[in-house]
Amino acid sequence: MKGSIEKRGERSWRLTIDVGELPDGTRDRRRKTVTVEDTALLKTTKKLKDHLDSELAAFKVEVESGEYIQPGRFTFSEFVEQKYEKYLMKLSPNTIATYKGHLNKHIIPFFGHRQIQDIRTMHCVDFIESLSAYSVSLQRCNHSILRSIFGKAKQWKIIKVNPMDGVDRPKGDTRSKKYYDADQAAAALTALQSEPNNWRMFFTACMIGGFRRGEMLALEWDDINFESRLISISKSLAAGQIIKDPKSDDSTRIVKMPQWFMDDLAIFKTEWDIRKDKNKEIWQGGDFQYVFHNGIGKPFYRVVPSHRWKEFTTKHELPHIRLHDLRHTSATLLLEEGISLKVIQERHGHADYQTTANTYSHVTKKLADEASDRLEKFRPQSAPN
């Protein structure tokens, strides 16, 4: 590769490396402008030449190794719209909706006008600090999105360094997990006995099995083994009524349910078959056998169970927790019954043990305190005089 140095301004020089000939016959040249601020170098011709030759040699090595990134004209907004969104479309509909919401509301207004190559770590630090009025969860979500965007820009050789590498993940307590204790869970299960069977089974499954909403909406009868009392989780309903793989590989699992639940589910299956036969003329489920559907075979929209759960808790004057918090209730009840975190991790489909431990640290602390209190009975008596 040949290189050349050309003076461009009073203190600037353009370095050029000729990589070779392109298929169309033109030359493939890589260019870089360097500025010399040292006045001592500018006054000494030989030292200046040696410095520029050194810069050219380093630039040549950079080009030959493939580390040189040709300056682009991407603003942050242009990169997101023209490049990153193609990657984004490979993610789940829920993730896409979340990312776009934060991009449009927070990230684009802050970074959109900047050249992506000019964004530095301190810009990112300033951005995260600008979110201080919001929850830690929101700050962490924006932190993750930015890290992903700059990570892809680095991977695709738009930038050399991910400026988020130097930005700490926001710390602090996220919204504390809410759940029913044993008495509240028993009250909810009792109240569910007066509800329509489909919702009774749906909410009971979430509380007893620790299932996610999307997993229940995608559940089919073929996923259930009544004889072995097993429910297989291998898919989930995402936003846009799209059936997809579960949240992670570890979310694919088989959960054993209590006999009383499976007996109730078998009764519901009989009712389900009768309803399908009754509505066969208007059935829209095709070959799918969704356990929980809209009456004519199609799965409920994702928001429907959450609305029904809120109506249920209001009607029966129960403490309102999110539908997803029934999953936390399940894990909490199991922990308090002495079930290990490892078993709960596998039953709930967490990606790793640490996720389970972090999520339910409040419960394990409570159990540790109770264990400590129980040891009080071993306090030695004072020796007799």
Backbone torsions as a table, in degrees:
resi	resn	phi	psi	omega
1	MET	NA	132.1	177.8
2	LYS	-93.2	148.3	179.0
3	GLY	-131.2	155.9	178.6
4	SER	-146.2	159.1	179.8
5	ILE	-125.2	130.6	-177.6
6	GLU	-131.7	126.5	178.7
7	LYS	-71.2	132.3	-176.7
8	ARG	-115.9	-30.6	-178.8
9	GLY	-149.9	-172.1	-177.4
10	GLU	-62.0	-35.2	-177.7
11	ARG	-125.0	8.0	-174.6
12	SER	-122.7	147.4	178.5
13	TRP	-134.7	145.7	177.6
14	ARG	-103.6	125.6	176.9
15	LEU	-96.0	135.7	-179.7
16	THR	-129.8	132.4	174.0
17	ILE	-116.9	124.0	178.2
18	ASP	-89.9	108.1	-176.1
19	VAL	-79.2	-29.4	-178.8
20	GLY	145.6	-167.0	-177.0
21	GLU	-95.6	135.5	177.0
22	LEU	-83.6	163.4	-179.3
23	PRO	-55.7	-28.8	-178.6
24	ASP	-86.5	5.1	177.0
25	GLY	94.3	-11.7	178.8
26	THR	-82.4	164.9	-179.1
27	ARG	-87.7	141.0	176.5
28	ASP	-95.7	103.1	-176.6
29	ARG	-116.5	136.5	175.9
30	ARG	-108.9	132.2	-174.8
31	ARG	-125.6	150.7	179.4
32	LYS	-151.5	134.1	178.8
33	THR	-99.6	131.5	176.8
34	VAL	-117.9	145.1	179.3
35	THR	-116.9	135.3	179.3
36	VAL	-106.5	116.2	-179.4
37	GLU	-97.8	-18.8	-177.3
38	ASP	-73.0	110.6	-178.0
39	THR	-64.9	-29.1	179.1
40	ALA	-64.5	-40.0	177.7
41	LEU	-65.2	-40.0	-177.0
42	LEU	-65.5	-24.1	-177.6
43	LYS	-89.1	-12.8	-176.2
44	THR	-117.9	110.4	-174.2
45	THR	-59.2	-46.4	-176.5
46	LYS	-65.8	-45.5	-179.8
47	LYS	-64.2	-37.3	178.5
48	LEU	-64.8	-42.9	179.2
49	LYS	-63.0	-43.8	179.2
50	ASP	-61.4	-40.3	-180.0
51	HIS	-64.4	-45.5	-179.2
52	LEU	-68.0	-37.5	176.5
53	ASP	-62.6	-38.7	178.5
54	SER	-65.5	-41.1	177.6
55	GLU	-63.2	-40.9	-179.9
56	LEU	-66.0	-41.0	179.7
57	ALA	-64.0	-42.0	179.0
58	ALA	-66.1	-37.6	179.2
59	PHE	-65.7	-39.2	179.4
60	LYS	-63.0	-42.8	178.1
61	VAL	-62.0	-40.5	-179.9
62	GLU	-62.5	-42.0	179.7
63	VAL	-68.9	-44.8	-177.9
64	GLU	-63.7	-34.2	-178.3
65	SER	-81.4	-8.9	-179.6
66	GLY	83.5	8.3	-178.1
67	GLU	-85.0	-16.0	-178.2
68	TYR	-73.8	134.6	178.8
69	ILE	-113.5	116.5	179.4
70	GLN	-62.2	125.7	-179.7
71	PRO	-55.0	130.1	178.8
72	GLY	-104.3	-177.8	179.9
73	ARG	-116.5	29.4	-178.5
74	PHE	-80.8	123.5	160.8
75	THR	-80.5	167.9	179.3
76	PHE	-58.0	-44.3	179.9
77	SER	-61.1	-42.9	-178.9
78	GLU	-64.6	-40.3	179.3
79	PHE	-62.9	-44.4	-179.7
80	VAL	-62.4	-45.6	-175.5
81	GLU	-72.3	-40.2	-172.7
82	GLN	-90.9	-27.9	-174.3
83	LYS	-118.2	-55.4	-170.4
84	TYR	-67.8	-34.0	-177.0
85	GLU	-64.9	-25.5	176.3
86	LYS	-65.7	-38.7	175.4
87	TYR	-70.2	-40.4	-176.8
88	LEU	-59.3	-34.7	-177.1
89	MET	-67.8	-11.7	177.8
90	LYS	-83.8	-10.9	-178.1
91	LEU	-85.2	174.7	-178.6
92	SER	-70.0	153.1	178.8
93	PRO	-55.3	-37.5	178.7
94	ASN	-63.2	-44.3	180.0
95	THR	-65.6	-40.8	178.4
96	ILE	-59.4	-46.5	-179.3
97	ALA	-62.1	-41.8	179.5
98	THR	-64.3	-48.2	-179.0
99	TYR	-60.4	-46.9	-177.1
100	LYS	-65.2	-36.2	177.8
101	GLY	-60.7	-47.6	-179.9
102	HIS	-71.3	-36.3	177.9
103	LEU	-60.4	-48.9	-175.6
104	ASN	-70.9	-35.0	-175.0
105	LYS	-86.4	-36.7	-171.8
106	HIS	-119.1	-50.5	-166.4
107	ILE	-77.8	-50.4	-178.8
108	ILE	-60.7	-44.7	178.3
109	PRO	-58.0	-28.6	-177.9
110	PHE	-87.3	-44.1	-172.3
111	PHE	-105.6	-16.1	-166.1
112	GLY	-51.0	-39.4	-173.9
113	HIS	-82.5	-13.4	-174.9
114	ARG	-80.7	146.8	169.7
115	GLN	-66.9	131.3	-173.5
116	ILE	-63.4	-30.9	179.0
117	GLN	-70.2	-18.5	-176.5
118	ASP	-94.6	-3.5	-178.5
119	ILE	-77.8	127.1	-177.1
120	ARG	-112.7	169.9	-178.4
121	THR	-57.0	-40.2	-178.0
122	MET	-65.6	-30.9	174.5
123	HIS	-61.8	-41.7	-178.9
124	CYS	-68.7	-39.2	176.5
125	VAL	-60.9	-44.3	179.1
126	ASP	-61.2	-38.5	-179.5
127	PHE	-64.5	-48.5	-179.6
128	ILE	-61.2	-39.1	178.3
129	GLU	-65.6	-29.8	179.5
130	SER	-68.5	-13.8	179.8
131	LEU	-96.5	11.9	-172.7
132	SER	-60.8	-23.9	180.0
133	ALA	-77.5	-12.2	-178.8
134	TYR	-94.9	172.1	-178.7
135	SER	-66.8	158.0	177.0
136	VAL	-62.4	-35.9	179.1
137	SER	-60.4	-43.4	179.3
138	LEU	-66.3	-41.6	178.4
139	GLN	-60.4	-43.5	-179.0
140	ARG	-66.2	-36.7	179.2
141	CYS	-64.4	-45.4	178.1
142	ASN	-65.2	-36.6	176.0
143	HIS	-59.5	-45.9	-179.2
144	SER	-65.5	-40.8	-179.5
145	ILE	-64.1	-46.5	179.5
146	LEU	-61.8	-42.8	179.7
147	ARG	-60.9	-38.8	178.5
148	SER	-66.8	-44.2	-178.5
149	ILE	-62.1	-51.0	-179.2
150	PHE	-68.8	-29.6	176.3
151	GLY	-63.1	-42.0	177.4
152	LYS	-68.8	-38.4	178.2
153	ALA	-61.4	-37.9	177.2
154	LYS	-70.1	-44.2	180.0
155	GLN	-59.9	-37.6	-179.0
156	TRP	-89.9	10.3	174.2
157	LYS	62.4	34.3	171.7
158	ILE	-85.1	-35.9	175.8
159	ILE	-129.7	161.1	-179.4
160	LYS	-89.4	-36.5	-173.0
161	VAL	-127.5	139.6	174.5
162	ASN	-80.7	110.9	-177.2
163	PRO	-64.4	-14.4	178.3
164	MET	-79.7	-8.9	179.8
165	ASP	-60.1	-27.3	-178.7
166	GLY	-100.1	11.8	-177.0
167	VAL	-107.7	117.8	-179.3
168	ASP	-66.8	144.2	174.2
169	ARG	-67.8	131.5	-178.3
170	PRO	-53.0	136.5	-179.3
171	LYS	-107.6	164.2	178.9
172	GLY	129.5	168.7	-179.4
173	ASP	-77.4	126.7	171.4
174	THR	-80.3	176.4	-179.5
175	ARG	-54.8	126.2	-177.1
176	SER	-62.9	143.8	-179.7
177	LYS	-67.8	135.0	176.0
178	LYS	-106.5	147.6	-179.2
179	TYR	-163.6	164.9	174.7
180	TYR	-88.8	140.4	170.9
181	ASP	-80.5	-177.9	-174.0
182	ALA	-59.6	-42.2	-178.7
183	ASP	-67.7	-42.4	179.8
184	GLN	-67.2	-38.7	178.3
185	ALA	-63.5	-42.2	178.7
186	ALA	-63.3	-39.6	179.3
187	ALA	-65.1	-40.5	179.6
188	ALA	-66.0	-43.1	179.8
189	LEU	-64.1	-36.5	177.3
190	THR	-66.8	-44.2	179.9
191	ALA	-63.7	-31.2	-179.4
192	LEU	-66.5	-19.2	-179.2
193	GLN	-63.8	-21.1	-179.6
194	SER	-96.2	3.7	-178.3
195	GLU	-94.6	161.9	175.0
196	PRO	-53.4	143.6	-171.8
197	ASN	-59.8	-35.1	-178.6
198	ASN	-64.2	-43.2	179.7
199	TRP	-75.0	-32.8	176.3
200	ARG	-59.9	-45.3	-179.4
201	MET	-71.3	-37.0	-179.3
202	PHE	-61.6	-53.4	-175.8
203	PHE	-70.4	-34.8	177.7
204	THR	-65.2	-40.6	178.6
205	ALA	-62.0	-41.2	179.3
206	CYS	-62.9	-39.9	-177.4
207	MET	-77.0	-41.7	-175.9
208	ILE	-84.3	-38.5	-177.0
209	GLY	-94.0	-13.5	-179.1
210	GLY	70.3	29.0	-176.9
211	PHE	-81.4	152.1	173.9
212	ARG	-81.9	156.4	179.9
213	ARG	-55.8	-50.5	-177.9
214	GLY	-62.1	-32.5	178.7
215	GLU	-67.6	-39.0	178.7
216	MET	-68.9	-38.9	-178.3
217	LEU	-68.6	-25.6	179.7
218	ALA	-94.7	-2.6	-175.9
219	LEU	-67.6	134.2	175.8
220	GLU	-119.2	162.4	-177.2
221	TRP	-63.0	-28.9	178.3
222	ASP	-66.7	-16.3	179.4
223	ASP	-83.2	-1.2	-173.3
224	ILE	-116.4	128.8	176.0
225	ASN	-112.4	102.2	-175.6
226	PHE	-67.5	-36.6	-176.7
227	GLU	-65.0	-42.1	-178.8
228	SER	-92.6	-3.9	-179.8
229	ARG	62.4	40.0	-175.7
230	LEU	-115.4	140.2	173.0
231	ILE	-119.5	124.1	-178.0
232	SER	-97.6	126.2	178.5
233	ILE	-106.0	113.0	-177.4
234	SER	-135.3	1.0	-179.4
235	LYS	-157.3	169.5	-177.9
236	SER	-149.3	151.7	177.3
237	LEU	-94.6	119.4	-179.5
238	ALA	-99.4	175.0	176.9
239	ALA	-57.0	146.3	-177.8
240	GLY	82.8	13.6	178.5
241	GLN	58.4	38.0	-179.7
242	ILE	-101.4	125.8	175.6
243	ILE	-82.9	125.8	-177.8
244	LYS	-138.0	176.7	174.5
245	ASP	-65.3	157.9	178.5
246	PRO	-60.9	179.0	-174.2
247	LYS	-54.1	-39.5	178.7
248	SER	-151.1	172.4	178.4
249	ASP	-58.1	-36.0	-178.4
250	ASP	-72.1	-16.9	178.7
251	SER	-72.2	-20.8	174.2
252	THR	-73.5	118.1	-172.0
253	ARG	-159.7	170.0	175.6
254	ILE	-122.3	126.4	-174.7
255	VAL	-115.7	128.6	177.3
256	LYS	-89.1	132.3	-176.0
257	MET	-111.1	157.1	178.9
258	PRO	-66.7	155.0	-175.6
259	GLN	-61.2	-40.2	-177.6
260	TRP	-62.2	-35.6	178.6
261	PHE	-67.6	-44.1	-178.4
262	MET	-66.1	-33.6	176.3
263	ASP	-63.5	-44.5	178.0
264	ASP	-64.5	-37.9	-179.2
265	LEU	-67.0	-34.7	178.2
266	ALA	-65.5	-39.8	177.0
267	ILE	-63.8	-42.3	178.7
268	PHE	-63.7	-35.7	178.6
269	LYS	-61.5	-40.3	177.9
270	THR	-62.0	-44.8	178.0
271	GLU	-63.1	-38.2	-179.4
272	TRP	-61.6	-45.3	-179.7
273	ASP	-62.6	-40.5	179.6
274	ILE	-63.8	-42.8	-179.4
275	ARG	-65.6	-40.6	179.7
276	LYS	-62.2	-43.9	-179.8
277	ASP	-63.9	-38.0	-179.9
278	LYS	-66.6	-34.3	-176.1
279	ASN	-104.2	21.3	-173.4
280	LYS	-61.0	-27.0	-179.2
281	GLU	-71.7	-26.3	-178.1
282	ILE	-116.1	12.4	-176.9
283	TRP	-64.7	131.5	-177.7
284	GLN	-117.7	7.9	-177.1
285	GLY	-80.3	-13.5	-178.1
286	GLY	61.0	-134.2	179.6
287	ASP	-84.3	-5.8	-180.0
288	PHE	-75.8	148.1	-178.2
289	GLN	-125.0	60.2	-177.0
290	TYR	-65.0	127.7	-178.7
291	VAL	-63.9	-41.5	-178.4
292	PHE	-115.4	110.9	-175.1
293	HIS	-136.9	178.6	-173.0
294	ASN	-85.4	11.9	179.5
295	GLY	105.6	-21.0	179.2
296	ILE	-129.1	25.5	169.6
297	GLY	99.1	-12.4	-179.4
298	LYS	-94.6	142.2	-177.9
299	PRO	-65.0	150.0	176.2
300	PHE	-61.1	152.3	168.4
301	TYR	-65.1	150.4	-172.7
302	ARG	-58.8	-30.3	-175.7
303	VAL	-78.4	-19.4	-173.8
304	VAL	-61.5	-48.9	-179.7
305	PRO	-59.1	-37.6	179.9
306	SER	-64.6	-41.5	177.7
307	HIS	-64.5	-43.0	-179.7
308	ARG	-65.4	-36.8	178.5
309	TRP	-65.0	-41.5	178.8
310	LYS	-64.2	-41.8	177.2
311	GLU	-61.1	-40.0	-178.9
312	PHE	-64.4	-48.0	-178.1
313	THR	-65.4	-35.5	178.1
314	THR	-67.3	-45.4	-178.5
315	LYS	-59.7	-40.3	-175.4
316	HIS	-99.7	9.3	176.8
317	GLU	54.1	43.8	176.1
318	LEU	-95.1	151.9	174.6
319	PRO	-56.8	132.1	-177.5
320	HIS	-85.6	122.5	169.5
321	ILE	-123.5	160.1	179.3
322	ARG	-65.5	157.0	175.6
323	LEU	-56.9	-40.5	-180.0
324	HIS	-63.3	-24.6	-179.3
325	ASP	-71.2	-13.4	172.2
326	LEU	-65.0	-30.7	175.8
327	ARG	-65.4	-42.4	176.4
328	HIS	-66.6	-35.6	177.0
329	THR	-60.5	-44.2	179.8
330	SER	-57.1	-48.9	-178.4
331	ALA	-65.3	-40.0	-179.1
332	THR	-64.1	-44.4	179.3
333	LEU	-62.4	-39.8	179.1
334	LEU	-66.2	-42.0	178.4
335	LEU	-60.2	-43.8	-177.9
336	GLU	-71.1	-15.4	174.3
337	GLU	-91.3	4.3	175.8
338	GLY	91.0	9.2	178.7
339	ILE	-75.4	139.2	-174.7
340	SER	-72.0	155.6	177.2
341	LEU	-61.8	-33.7	-179.6
342	LYS	-63.2	-43.7	178.7
343	VAL	-64.6	-41.7	180.0
344	ILE	-65.6	-38.9	176.8
345	GLN	-56.2	-47.9	-178.0
346	GLU	-70.1	-39.1	-178.3
347	ARG	-67.1	-36.7	-176.9
348	HIS	-93.4	-5.8	175.5
349	GLY	73.2	34.3	174.7
350	HIS	-75.3	147.2	-176.0
351	ALA	-65.4	-33.1	179.9
352	ASP	-151.2	166.1	-177.3
353	TYR	-62.3	-38.7	-175.8
354	GLN	-63.3	-34.7	177.1
355	THR	-59.3	-45.3	179.0
356	THR	-64.0	-45.0	-178.2
357	ALA	-62.3	-42.2	-179.7
358	ASN	-68.7	-40.5	-176.6
359	THR	-64.8	-37.1	-174.5
360	TYR	-114.5	30.1	179.2
361	SER	-63.2	-30.6	179.8
362	HIS	-64.3	-33.6	-179.5
363	VAL	-76.1	-43.9	-178.6
364	THR	-64.3	-32.7	176.5
365	LYS	-65.8	-42.7	178.7
366	LYS	-61.1	-43.7	-179.9
367	LEU	-66.4	-36.3	177.9
368	ALA	-64.8	-39.9	177.7
369	ASP	-63.7	-41.8	179.3
370	GLU	-64.7	-39.3	178.8
371	ALA	-63.3	-40.9	178.8
372	SER	-63.4	-41.7	-179.7
373	ASP	-63.0	-36.7	-178.8
374	ARG	-65.9	-24.7	180.0
375	LEU	-77.5	-8.4	179.3
376	GLU	-59.9	-28.8	-177.0
377	LYS	-67.3	-14.5	179.5
378	PHE	-91.8	8.2	179.0
379	ARG	-60.6	125.2	-176.8
380	PRO	-67.7	143.7	176.7
381	GLN	-78.8	152.3	178.0
382	SER	-63.2	139.2	179.7
383	ALA	-67.3	140.3	179.4
384	PRO	-65.3	148.3	179.1
385	ASN	-71.1	NA	NA
